[in-house]
Amino acid sequence: MNQQVYGKNYGSNVAENYERFFVPHIGTPVMMTLIEHAVPAEGERVLDVACGTGVVARAAAERVGKEARVAGLDITGGMLAVAKDVSGAQGIEWHEADAESMPLDDASFDLVLSQMGLQFISNKLAAMREMRRVLAPGGRLALNVPGPIPDLFTRLAAVLAGKAGSEAADFCRIVFSLHDPDELRELAASAGFRDIDVRQQPVSLDVPAAADFLWGYIFSTPLAPRFAGEDESSRAELQHDVCEAWKPFAHGDGMRFEVGITTLLCR
């Protein structure tokens, strides 16, 4: 049995797994759409909120130049540790803090970015108000969220519900829980933003074959602790059922599916 069976090729560090697996296959393709909408300009001061391992911050830093200020903020220290390591000499600041109460000065950024993170924040309005607070006059916000839930994840949630319980299945749904344009417009307006523009587009994702994608996803997310202690038999059953459910998405040596991305742009 090789190490790719039943998730054995993923280590215990979720943040490292996230950078190794999630960022190349999902984070980067989605990031490219956010950057295209936001259009960071040379010299702009940029903040990446809920930055994870920093894929958006790194892309922004390449566009604004070495002399410009770029910062990433995340509540998880493990993610920031990987972000610091991966970003190397880019000179990005990293802040471990809650998006609802950011330790950053008023009007200190020209552009705030946030990728696929707002849906996980408990007090979304407070976070949006903080994003507005740190923006300089004329500054802008660009954030995106995924949804509605793609069929691939609906099928995963159904298998998880039967094999691992409702809490594991609910995580899949939470990921895609905030995508309604009207809800996003209302949040932005309530937080004091204006010139609110909401755009929706599908993003096609090419990901590894079913078994590798399953374990890569699990061990890159908060699902990891739930499955870390599972025995070989339980993992084998889960893998079998998910792979069967995902057969319609097979494409070449991997899988392909679309996810809807809703992007909010405002000032």
GIRA-V133058 format. One record per helix or strand. SS is the DSSP state (~ for helix, > for strand). FROM is the first residue (numbers start at 0). TO is the last residue. Records with the same first field share a line. If there is no record, write none. Layout:
# GIRA-V133058
SS = FROM-TO  FROM-TO
This chain:
# GIRA-V133058
~ = 4-6  13-37  54-63  76-89  117-119  123-132  150-163  165-174  180-189  209-217  223-227  231-244  246-248
> = 45-48  69-73  92-95  108-114  134-145  196-206  249-250  253-265
